[in-house]
């Protein structure tokens, strides 16, 4: 079995509209910190000077959103009310693990350009492959935007899905749709400019808002889809971190290739 990493790193040195803060406590600093913690919370006295090299353990503290790096969006991210079930969209810690492990199918959108593609575009790509997703397949959109990660262009120059394209995949039984772009929707400027021209609210975040009517998840900010052996023949594992009550959770997405 070969493993292919499909994740972007959480990198405090890269450009983000909401900057990542990564504070590193050295093993020596960690020794003093943990000595104080043990004394304060557990009544245990320990002198860091008794440790080899006066070092214990390093500690990393990060400040970031749950949408930084490769992550899975939960239904509760799309809105506070669902138009299915009991009306309460599920959080990331409530979703079935089975959704996040299954056969992968890559659709190549690298020639589409910034904006959004529609259902007709996806149908043409599926016809070219000679197959459609099976229920439970994890569909991955290769836009090529991951090459821009860490720069402002990563957030403005990519291809997303419109409402018809999103619903086409959901109609086929897909529960998880992934992309190597910042968002499954078109870039902000494309959506908002189109709305200002037409007054049509349906062009605003249609891929996300589809999740208000139909329960599904997105994987955003994938990377390395060009390293996959082909459009299919591999398994995707993208289990989200279990953050209680959260609308998203980070994932170390990988492909497993026999």
Backbone as CSV, one residue per row, in Angstrom:
resi,resn,N_x,N_y,N_z,CA_x,CA_y,CA_z,C_x,C_y,C_z
1,UNK,0.843,-1.192,0.000,0.000,0.000,0.000,0.880,1.243,0.000
2,UNK,0.586,2.182,-0.903,1.313,3.445,-0.954,0.394,4.555,-0.450
3,UNK,0.961,5.466,0.331,0.200,6.579,0.879,0.616,7.873,0.188
4,UNK,-0.355,8.674,-0.231,-0.090,9.968,-0.845,-0.739,11.050,0.004
5,UNK,0.065,11.987,0.455,-0.432,13.078,1.288,-1.212,14.062,0.422
6,UNK,-2.441,14.343,0.796,-3.299,15.268,0.052,-3.589,16.538,0.855
7,UNK,-2.746,16.845,1.824,-3.027,17.935,2.754,-2.034,19.086,2.614
8,UNK,-2.537,20.294,2.854,-1.663,21.456,2.971,-1.305,21.636,4.441
9,UNK,-0.098,22.112,4.731,0.287,22.286,6.132,-0.363,23.518,6.748
10,UNK,-0.517,23.492,8.046,-0.823,24.714,8.791,0.508,25.435,8.975
11,UNK,0.675,26.565,8.297,1.976,27.223,8.198,1.832,28.694,8.568
12,UNK,2.367,29.069,9.708,2.268,30.449,10.177,3.083,31.414,9.332
13,UNK,3.974,30.898,8.475,4.777,31.793,7.633,4.075,32.127,6.325
14,UNK,3.008,31.410,5.984,2.278,31.663,4.750,1.265,32.782,4.922
15,UNK,0.865,33.402,3.793,-0.111,34.494,3.856,-1.510,33.935,4.074
16,UNK,-2.220,34.504,5.038,-3.600,34.143,5.321,-4.367,35.423,5.634
17,UNK,-5.630,35.547,5.176,-6.430,36.715,5.566,-6.668,36.758,7.073
18,UNK,-6.708,35.590,7.696,-6.766,35.494,9.158,-5.477,34.806,9.595
19,UNK,-4.447,35.584,9.940,-3.109,35.020,10.160,-3.077,33.941,11.247
20,UNK,-2.229,32.963,11.011,-2.000,31.891,11.979,-0.910,32.346,12.954
21,UNK,-1.140,32.126,14.218,-0.113,32.396,15.228,0.366,31.061,15.798
22,UNK,1.663,30.830,15.729,2.258,29.575,16.203,3.353,29.917,17.199
23,UNK,3.076,29.653,18.474,4.047,29.930,19.545,4.669,28.609,19.978
24,UNK,5.978,28.569,20.003,6.711,27.348,20.349,7.432,27.543,21.676
25,UNK,7.128,26.686,22.610,7.815,26.656,23.893,8.890,25.574,23.809
26,UNK,10.135,25.936,24.003,11.245,24.993,23.878,11.183,23.939,24.980
27,UNK,11.916,22.829,24.827,11.925,21.825,25.897,12.396,22.396,27.235
28,UNK,13.337,23.348,27.209,13.786,23.972,28.463,12.684,24.836,29.062
29,UNK,12.025,25.622,28.209,10.903,26.439,28.685,9.751,25.543,29.130
30,UNK,9.570,24.426,28.420,8.518,23.491,28.792,8.756,22.865,30.154
31,UNK,10.010,22.654,30.506,10.330,22.098,31.820,9.867,23.034,32.934
32,UNK,10.161,24.322,32.779,9.730,25.298,33.786,8.212,25.420,33.813
33,UNK,7.618,25.461,32.631,6.169,25.591,32.535,5.461,24.406,33.189
34,UNK,5.907,23.197,32.886,5.234,22.015,33.416,5.486,21.843,34.904
35,UNK,6.658,22.311,35.365,6.918,22.292,36.805,5.901,23.174,37.534
36,UNK,5.654,24.352,36.978,4.668,25.252,37.575,3.258,24.680,37.487
37,UNK,2.936,24.052,36.337,1.622,23.447,36.174,1.389,22.324,37.185
38,UNK,2.388,21.464,37.369,2.249,20.356,38.316,2.076,20.866,39.741
39,UNK,2.794,21.935,40.060,2.669,22.507,41.401,1.294,23.122,41.604
40,UNK,0.833,23.889,40.612,-0.418,24.623,40.749,-1.638,23.715,40.733
41,UNK,-1.674,22.725,39.824,-2.891,21.944,39.616,-2.905,20.598,40.326
42,UNK,-1.724,20.059,40.637,-1.670,18.711,41.204,-0.902,18.623,42.510
43,UNK,-0.333,19.748,42.961,0.390,19.750,44.226,1.669,18.944,44.192
44,UNK,2.257,18.806,43.001,3.485,18.028,42.843,4.657,18.991,42.692
45,UNK,5.691,18.801,43.512,6.892,19.634,43.447,7.946,18.921,42.612
46,UNK,8.488,19.633,41.623,9.525,19.054,40.783,10.450,20.151,40.297
47,UNK,11.753,19.946,40.451,12.754,20.929,40.061,13.260,20.603,38.655
48,UNK,13.073,21.492,37.679,13.560,21.231,36.321,15.060,20.984,36.249
49,UNK,15.795,21.447,37.249,17.244,21.244,37.256,17.613,19.772,37.378
50,UNK,16.689,18.945,37.839,16.960,17.516,37.978,16.841,16.765,36.641
51,UNK,16.377,17.418,35.594,16.205,16.777,34.290,17.509,16.781,33.496
52,UNK,17.717,15.788,32.649,18.880,15.818,31.748,18.835,17.069,30.879
53,UNK,19.902,17.847,30.890,19.996,19.102,30.142,18.951,20.121,30.571
54,UNK,18.292,19.869,31.704,17.238,20.747,32.231,16.110,20.952,31.208
55,UNK,15.873,19.925,30.413,14.816,19.977,29.410,13.780,18.895,29.680
56,UNK,12.506,19.251,29.392,11.432,18.254,29.481,10.814,18.072,28.091
57,UNK,9.762,18.807,27.771,9.059,18.633,26.500,8.739,19.991,25.886
58,UNK,8.739,20.050,24.557,8.298,21.267,23.884,6.770,21.318,23.858
59,UNK,6.229,22.523,23.719,4.780,22.718,23.654,4.485,23.744,22.558
60,UNK,3.581,23.381,21.643,3.157,24.287,20.581,1.763,24.816,20.896
61,UNK,1.580,26.112,20.789,0.273,26.743,20.958,-0.061,27.498,19.679
62,UNK,-1.227,27.181,19.095,-1.620,27.794,17.833,-2.927,28.553,17.975
63,UNK,-3.002,29.669,17.283,-4.248,30.412,17.146,-4.599,30.423,15.665
64,UNK,-5.732,29.829,15.333,-6.147,29.707,13.938,-7.618,29.356,13.890
65,UNK,-8.227,29.462,12.710,-9.617,29.043,12.557,-9.669,27.571,12.183
66,UNK,-10.836,26.984,12.289,-11.006,25.588,11.891,-11.019,25.437,10.372
67,UNK,-10.914,26.554,9.658,-10.880,26.527,8.193,-9.489,26.841,7.662
68,UNK,-8.500,26.792,8.535,-7.110,26.978,8.136,-6.520,25.615,7.781
69,UNK,-5.760,25.555,6.696,-5.207,24.279,6.275,-6.304,23.366,5.752
70,UNK,-5.955,22.133,5.455,-6.933,21.176,4.929,-7.950,20.834,6.011
71,UNK,-9.220,20.980,5.684,-10.263,20.789,6.693,-11.540,20.280,6.041
72,UNK,-12.431,19.767,6.877,-13.745,19.285,6.444,-14.806,20.217,7.004
73,UNK,-15.666,20.723,6.119,-16.810,21.535,6.544,-17.976,20.632,6.909
74,UNK,-18.600,20.925,8.047,-19.778,20.186,8.493,-21.050,20.915,8.067
75,UNK,-22.187,20.231,8.070,-23.444,20.898,7.708,-23.746,22.147,8.533
76,UNK,-23.340,22.194,9.789,-23.635,23.377,10.612,-22.857,24.601,10.167
77,UNK,-21.838,24.413,9.322,-21.090,25.554,8.773,-21.934,26.335,7.773
78,UNK,-22.881,25.662,7.117,-23.618,26.270,6.014,-24.787,27.136,6.469
79,UNK,-25.204,26.993,7.709,-26.339,27.752,8.223,-26.854,27.137,9.505
80,UNK,-27.685,27.879,10.222,-28.166,27.411,11.530,-29.402,26.527,11.431
81,UNK,-30.062,26.514,10.266,-31.279,25.715,10.092,-31.142,24.883,8.821
82,UNK,-31.455,23.600,8.940,-31.443,22.697,7.785,-32.869,22.476,7.291
83,UNK,-33.007,22.268,5.985,-34.320,21.995,5.398,-34.515,20.492,5.191
84,UNK,-33.940,19.719,6.065,-34.088,18.265,6.033,-34.071,17.769,7.468
85,UNK,-34.494,16.533,7.671,-34.465,15.932,9.006,-35.251,16.750,10.015
86,UNK,-34.645,16.926,11.203,-35.321,17.679,12.255,-35.001,19.170,12.201
87,UNK,-34.300,19.585,11.159,-33.995,21.001,10.998,-32.714,21.456,11.661
88,UNK,-32.030,20.558,12.372,-30.781,20.934,13.036,-29.607,20.346,12.269
89,UNK,-28.773,21.185,11.664,-27.613,20.653,10.940,-26.580,20.093,11.912
90,UNK,-25.981,18.989,11.534,-25.027,18.328,12.428,-23.664,19.024,12.420
91,UNK,-23.002,18.935,13.578,-21.652,19.470,13.736,-20.627,18.415,13.303
92,UNK,-19.388,18.839,13.236,-18.330,17.969,12.722,-18.128,16.729,13.588
93,UNK,-18.385,16.827,14.881,-18.186,15.677,15.773,-19.342,14.691,15.739
94,UNK,-20.395,15.009,14.983,-21.590,14.171,14.969,-21.754,13.366,13.686
95,UNK,-20.841,13.510,12.758,-21.010,12.894,11.442,-20.461,11.475,11.411
96,UNK,-21.030,10.612,10.578,-20.575,9.211,10.518,-19.143,9.120,9.993
97,UNK,-18.312,8.356,10.641,-16.938,8.177,10.181,-16.887,7.535,8.804
98,UNK,-17.907,6.731,8.481,-17.928,6.046,7.192,-17.902,7.028,6.014
99,UNK,-18.389,8.233,6.218,-18.391,9.223,5.139,-16.976,9.579,4.688
100,UNK,-16.009,9.429,5.579,-14.683,9.998,5.359,-13.622,8.952,5.008
101,UNK,-14.096,7.825,4.535,-13.201,6.766,4.067,-13.913,6.053,2.932
102,UNK,-13.381,6.187,1.722,-14.048,5.556,0.601,-13.314,5.758,-0.703
103,UNK,-13.801,5.153,-1.761,-13.166,5.277,-3.073,-13.127,6.733,-3.531
104,UNK,-12.005,7.122,-4.108,-11.861,8.484,-4.604,-12.052,8.561,-6.104
105,UNK,-12.528,9.721,-6.551,-12.674,10.001,-7.980,-12.252,11.442,-8.213
106,UNK,-11.242,11.651,-9.057,-10.728,12.993,-9.334,-11.324,13.521,-10.632
107,UNK,-11.799,14.767,-10.581,-12.245,15.469,-11.775,-11.273,16.621,-12.033
108,UNK,-10.729,16.664,-13.239,-9.726,17.661,-13.594,-10.413,18.935,-14.086
109,UNK,-10.245,20.028,-13.311,-10.815,21.328,-13.673,-9.716,22.342,-13.973
110,UNK,-8.497,21.874,-14.205,-7.360,22.792,-14.314,-7.458,23.738,-15.504
111,UNK,-8.287,23.395,-16.495,-8.409,24.271,-17.665,-9.622,25.179,-17.593
112,UNK,-10.330,25.177,-16.458,-11.587,25.925,-16.372,-11.375,27.411,-16.098
113,UNK,-10.327,27.776,-15.384,-10.082,29.177,-15.070,-10.878,29.637,-13.864
114,UNK,-10.547,30.803,-13.308,-11.249,31.318,-12.124,-12.736,31.510,-12.385
115,UNK,-13.549,31.205,-11.385,-14.996,31.301,-11.499,-15.646,30.027,-11.026
116,UNK,-16.745,29.646,-11.648,-17.466,28.429,-11.260,-17.875,27.661,-12.506
117,UNK,-17.813,26.330,-12.413,-18.299,25.479,-13.499,-19.685,24.970,-13.128
118,UNK,-20.447,24.600,-14.153,-21.820,24.155,-13.936,-21.968,22.657,-14.151
119,UNK,-23.197,22.178,-14.048,-23.455,20.743,-14.168,-23.074,20.214,-15.548
120,UNK,-23.307,20.999,-16.592,-22.967,20.542,-17.941,-21.466,20.310,-18.069
121,UNK,-20.669,21.172,-17.453,-19.217,21.011,-17.481,-18.822,19.710,-16.787
122,UNK,-19.399,19.458,-15.602,-19.057,18.228,-14.876,-19.508,16.991,-15.642
123,UNK,-20.687,17.057,-16.256,-21.163,15.900,-17.034,-20.199,15.578,-18.166
124,UNK,-19.681,16.618,-18.799,-18.732,16.394,-19.895,-17.459,15.736,-19.377
125,UNK,-17.010,16.141,-18.201,-15.810,15.530,-17.615,-16.070,14.077,-17.237
126,UNK,-17.245,13.804,-16.701,-17.591,12.431,-16.341,-17.735,11.560,-17.586
127,UNK,-18.307,12.129,-18.631,-18.420,11.377,-19.887,-17.039,11.043,-20.435
128,UNK,-16.107,11.970,-20.291,-14.741,11.736,-20.761,-14.099,10.587,-19.981
129,UNK,-14.415,10.498,-18.670,-13.881,9.407,-17.848,-14.592,8.085,-18.136
130,UNK,-15.808,8.168,-18.627,-16.574,6.957,-18.885,-17.182,6.351,-17.644
131,UNK,-17.389,7.177,-16.634,-18.015,6.667,-15.411,-18.581,7.817,-14.598
132,UNK,-19.442,7.482,-13.656,-19.985,8.453,-12.707,-19.673,7.976,-11.296
133,UNK,-19.709,8.875,-10.319,-19.451,8.439,-8.946,-20.522,7.474,-8.455
134,UNK,-20.094,6.525,-7.670,-21.036,5.661,-6.964,-21.385,6.310,-5.627
135,UNK,-22.557,5.971,-5.064,-22.882,6.486,-3.744,-21.769,6.154,-2.741
136,UNK,-21.340,7.151,-1.986,-20.269,6.955,-1.017,-18.889,7.278,-1.538
137,UNK,-18.758,7.460,-2.860,-17.467,7.891,-3.401,-17.139,9.300,-2.915
138,UNK,-15.854,9.563,-2.772,-15.387,10.893,-2.395,-14.828,11.545,-3.654
139,UNK,-15.501,12.593,-4.121,-15.115,13.270,-5.366,-14.158,14.407,-5.039
140,UNK,-13.018,14.425,-5.722,-11.985,15.429,-5.509,-11.837,16.274,-6.765
141,UNK,-11.878,17.583,-6.608,-11.759,18.508,-7.728,-10.334,19.030,-7.793
142,UNK,-9.672,18.701,-8.885,-8.304,19.186,-9.082,-8.351,20.474,-9.904
143,UNK,-8.124,21.605,-9.251,-8.131,22.901,-9.927,-6.724,23.428,-10.180
144,UNK,-5.744,22.892,-9.450,-4.378,23.376,-9.543,-4.097,24.563,-8.651
145,UNK,-5.104,24.996,-7.888,-4.921,26.177,-7.038,-3.945,25.939,-5.891
146,UNK,-3.682,24.685,-5.554,-2.788,24.416,-4.423,-1.378,24.945,-4.668
147,UNK,-1.010,25.166,-5.929,0.326,25.714,-6.208,0.456,27.149,-5.707
148,UNK,-0.671,27.804,-5.419,-0.676,29.192,-4.953,-0.782,29.305,-3.430
149,UNK,-0.847,28.179,-2.744,-1.028,28.198,-1.285,0.062,29.038,-0.620
150,UNK,-0.351,29.837,0.347,0.582,30.708,1.054,0.709,32.090,0.464
151,UNK,-0.054,32.373,-0.626,-0.020,33.678,-1.282,-1.435,34.251,-1.349
152,UNK,-1.575,35.567,-1.519,-2.919,36.146,-1.658,-3.692,35.586,-2.843
153,UNK,-3.001,35.212,-3.936,-3.689,34.698,-5.121,-4.434,33.399,-4.842
154,UNK,-4.013,32.662,-3.824,-4.684,31.408,-3.472,-6.156,31.646,-3.139
155,UNK,-6.469,32.831,-2.659,-7.825,33.147,-2.217,-8.656,33.843,-3.300
156,UNK,-8.061,34.083,-4.475,-8.763,34.816,-5.525,-8.763,34.111,-6.877
157,UNK,-7.819,33.207,-7.120,-7.655,32.616,-8.458,-7.863,31.112,-8.406
158,UNK,-9.116,30.688,-8.501,-9.406,29.258,-8.471,-10.777,28.998,-9.082
159,UNK,-11.062,27.727,-9.286,-12.333,27.293,-9.876,-13.202,26.646,-8.806
160,UNK,-14.463,27.044,-8.745,-15.423,26.428,-7.836,-16.579,25.803,-8.591
161,UNK,-17.598,25.412,-7.844,-18.812,24.821,-8.421,-19.983,25.779,-8.246
162,UNK,-20.880,25.806,-9.237,-22.128,26.527,-9.024,-23.144,25.568,-8.399
163,UNK,-24.363,26.041,-8.188,-25.367,25.213,-7.533,-25.725,23.980,-8.324
164,UNK,-25.818,24.102,-9.656,-26.199,22.948,-10.475,-25.148,21.855,-10.424
165,UNK,-23.879,22.235,-10.431,-22.799,21.253,-10.384,-22.767,20.543,-9.036
166,UNK,-22.959,21.299,-7.963,-22.977,20.704,-6.623,-24.116,19.703,-6.500
167,UNK,-25.304,20.111,-6.942,-26.454,19.224,-6.832,-26.341,18.007,-7.735
168,UNK,-25.651,18.142,-8.862,-25.432,16.978,-9.716,-24.692,15.885,-8.958
169,UNK,-23.619,16.260,-8.255,-22.851,15.263,-7.495,-23.662,14.707,-6.335
170,UNK,-24.434,15.560,-5.679,-25.270,15.073,-4.575,-26.350,14.129,-5.084
171,UNK,-26.886,14.408,-6.270,-27.885,13.510,-6.870,-27.315,12.115,-7.105
172,UNK,-26.007,12.026,-7.303,-25.351,10.751,-7.574,-24.995,9.995,-6.293
173,UNK,-25.339,10.564,-5.145,-25.085,9.886,-3.879,-23.770,10.256,-3.216
174,UNK,-23.112,11.298,-3.733,-21.851,11.749,-3.124,-22.160,12.496,-1.834
175,UNK,-21.454,12.166,-0.778,-21.634,12.831,0.524,-20.482,13.770,0.859
176,UNK,-19.336,13.555,0.217,-18.150,14.362,0.501,-17.539,14.798,-0.826
177,UNK,-17.390,16.126,-0.995,-16.767,16.706,-2.180,-15.544,17.484,-1.714
178,UNK,-14.392,17.203,-2.317,-13.157,17.878,-1.931,-12.616,18.745,-3.047
179,UNK,-11.812,19.746,-2.689,-11.174,20.608,-3.667,-9.791,21.013,-3.171
180,UNK,-8.879,21.241,-4.125,-7.554,21.737,-3.756,-7.523,23.262,-3.726
181,UNK,-8.692,23.882,-3.835,-8.809,25.332,-3.788,-9.200,25.793,-2.382
182,UNK,-9.208,27.098,-2.207,-9.603,27.701,-0.935,-11.053,27.400,-0.598
183,UNK,-11.911,27.362,-1.618,-13.345,27.188,-1.386,-13.957,26.330,-2.475
184,UNK,-15.055,25.655,-2.155,-15.795,24.919,-3.174,-16.619,25.869,-4.039
185,UNK,-16.915,27.055,-3.527,-17.596,28.073,-4.316,-16.584,28.847,-5.146
186,UNK,-17.097,29.681,-6.050,-16.245,30.558,-6.841,-15.577,31.584,-5.938
187,UNK,-14.502,32.229,-6.388,-13.884,33.303,-5.610,-14.907,34.401,-5.272
188,UNK,-14.674,35.072,-4.137,-15.611,36.092,-3.661,-15.980,37.094,-4.759
189,UNK,-14.966,37.659,-5.427,-15.233,38.710,-6.403,-16.126,38.225,-7.544
190,UNK,-15.924,36.991,-7.992,-16.747,36.462,-9.081,-18.211,36.375,-8.662
191,UNK,-18.454,35.852,-7.472,-19.831,35.719,-7.007,-20.487,37.081,-6.812
192,UNK,-19.788,37.964,-6.133,-20.397,39.247,-5.774,-20.568,40.135,-6.995
193,UNK,-19.601,40.128,-7.924,-19.775,40.894,-9.156,-20.977,40.387,-9.945
194,UNK,-21.128,39.071,-9.999,-22.266,38.508,-10.729,-23.580,38.879,-10.054
195,UNK,-23.590,38.863,-8.729,-24.800,39.261,-8.005,-25.140,40.724,-8.282
196,UNK,-24.136,41.593,-8.273,-24.396,43.011,-8.537,-24.919,43.231,-9.956
197,UNK,-24.463,42.409,-10.907,-24.927,42.549,-12.286,-26.356,42.051,-12.465
198,UNK,-26.698,40.959,-11.757,-27.974,40.275,-12.017,-29.009,40.444,-10.926
199,UNK,-28.566,40.724,-9.701,-29.500,40.758,-8.579,-29.967,39.383,-8.147
200,UNK,-29.361,38.346,-8.683,-29.761,36.954,-8.408,-29.005,36.434,-7.182
201,UNK,-29.722,36.256,-6.093,-29.078,35.808,-4.853,-28.601,34.362,-4.924
202,UNK,-29.111,33.606,-5.881,-28.712,32.199,-5.968,-27.256,32.029,-6.388
203,UNK,-26.614,33.089,-6.856,-25.204,32.986,-7.254,-24.271,33.195,-6.068
204,UNK,-24.814,33.516,-4.892,-24.004,33.747,-3.699,-23.810,32.446,-2.937
205,UNK,-22.585,31.973,-2.874,-22.198,30.765,-2.135,-23.143,29.582,-2.396
206,UNK,-23.455,29.279,-3.650,-24.413,28.200,-3.927,-23.931,26.819,-3.510
207,UNK,-22.615,26.551,-3.614,-22.120,25.230,-3.223,-22.270,25.021,-1.723
208,UNK,-21.952,26.052,-0.944,-22.128,25.938,0.505,-23.615,25.878,0.868
209,UNK,-24.395,26.783,0.290,-25.801,26.859,0.680,-26.603,25.644,0.224
210,UNK,-26.093,24.874,-0.728,-26.756,23.611,-1.075,-26.838,22.703,0.142
211,UNK,-25.874,22.869,1.055,-25.847,22.062,2.263,-26.916,22.426,3.269
212,UNK,-27.674,23.489,3.017,-28.808,23.799,3.884,-30.006,22.920,3.544
213,UNK,-30.058,22.440,2.301,-31.167,21.590,1.853,-30.794,20.118,1.778
214,UNK,-29.483,19.837,1.658,-29.031,18.457,1.477,-27.776,18.265,2.324
215,UNK,-27.779,17.235,3.140,-26.670,17.035,4.084,-25.447,16.476,3.366
216,UNK,-24.370,17.236,3.388,-23.110,16.766,2.799,-21.966,17.568,3.384
217,UNK,-20.751,17.108,3.109,-19.547,17.763,3.622,-18.613,18.137,2.475
218,UNK,-17.794,19.126,2.718,-16.745,19.545,1.796,-15.383,19.345,2.451
219,UNK,-14.403,18.989,1.640,-13.001,19.068,2.069,-12.398,20.224,1.274
220,UNK,-11.911,21.211,1.957,-11.293,22.348,1.279,-9.798,22.388,1.565
221,UNK,-9.069,22.982,0.616,-7.638,23.227,0.744,-6.815,21.935,0.719
222,UNK,-7.222,21.015,-0.151,-6.416,19.823,-0.415,-5.161,20.217,-1.195
223,UNK,-4.282,19.260,-1.382,-3.052,19.510,-2.139,-2.567,18.197,-2.735
224,UNK,-1.789,18.301,-3.820,-1.122,17.128,-4.369,-1.999,16.176,-5.142
225,UNK,-3.147,16.633,-5.632,-4.006,15.728,-6.399,-3.342,15.290,-7.698
226,UNK,-2.365,16.064,-8.166,-1.644,15.670,-9.384,-0.719,14.485,-9.155
227,UNK,-0.488,14.112,-7.886,0.366,12.968,-7.577,-0.398,11.646,-7.583
228,UNK,-1.710,11.711,-7.720,-2.510,10.494,-7.737,-2.267,9.720,-9.031
229,UNK,-2.396,8.390,-8.994,-2.046,7.570,-10.161,-3.032,7.696,-11.313
230,UNK,-4.203,8.268,-11.065,-5.216,8.399,-12.097,-6.482,8.952,-11.481
231,UNK,-7.560,9.033,-12.239,-8.806,9.581,-11.703,-9.503,8.678,-10.689
232,UNK,-9.122,7.402,-10.633,-9.733,6.477,-9.682,-8.716,5.382,-9.356
233,UNK,-9.149,4.374,-8.604,-8.237,3.300,-8.230,-7.498,3.547,-6.940
234,UNK,-8.038,4.416,-6.091,-7.426,4.703,-4.792,-8.541,4.970,-3.778
235,UNK,-8.167,4.914,-2.516,-9.103,5.173,-1.425,-8.688,6.452,-0.714
236,UNK,-9.669,7.250,-0.330,-9.414,8.494,0.397,-9.766,8.303,1.865
237,UNK,-8.877,8.756,2.738,-9.153,8.839,4.179,-9.027,10.298,4.578
238,UNK,-10.085,10.853,5.148,-10.086,12.285,5.495,-10.876,12.513,6.782
239,UNK,-10.573,11.731,7.801,-11.307,11.831,9.061,-11.061,13.199,9.711
240,UNK,-12.131,13.933,10.050,-11.945,15.252,10.654,-11.643,15.155,12.151
241,UNK,-10.881,16.116,12.633,-10.624,16.223,14.067,-11.958,16.435,14.788
242,UNK,-12.119,15.791,15.923,-13.398,15.778,16.640,-13.485,16.990,17.573
243,UNK,-13.969,18.108,17.022,-14.134,19.334,17.801,-15.617,19.468,18.139
244,UNK,-15.952,19.386,19.397,-17.352,19.353,19.799,-18.055,20.666,19.435
245,UNK,-19.181,20.520,18.751,-20.006,21.668,18.417,-19.452,22.553,17.320
246,UNK,-18.468,22.079,16.561,-17.806,22.916,15.558,-18.393,22.701,14.167
247,UNK,-18.255,23.740,13.331,-18.717,23.673,11.962,-17.683,23.138,11.001
248,UNK,-16.492,22.831,11.492,-15.433,22.268,10.653,-14.384,21.635,11.554
249,UNK,-13.555,20.798,10.945,-12.446,20.179,11.672,-11.304,19.894,10.721
250,UNK,-10.092,20.096,11.178,-8.924,19.839,10.340,-8.807,18.347,10.033
251,UNK,-8.187,18.036,8.903,-7.947,16.647,8.540,-6.597,16.489,7.884
252,UNK,-5.937,15.365,8.113,-4.750,14.982,7.350,-5.251,14.030,6.277
253,UNK,-5.688,14.584,5.162,-6.255,13.780,4.100,-5.154,13.017,3.379
254,UNK,-5.398,11.737,3.115,-4.429,10.916,2.390,-5.163,10.024,1.396
255,UNK,-4.434,9.627,0.357,-4.922,8.625,-0.575,-4.149,7.344,-0.352
256,UNK,-4.854,6.230,-0.353,-4.233,4.919,-0.199,-4.306,4.224,-1.549
257,UNK,-3.130,3.892,-2.091,-3.048,3.311,-3.429,-2.540,1.880,-3.304
258,UNK,-3.308,0.888,-3.763,-2.822,-0.501,-3.679,-1.524,-0.694,-4.452
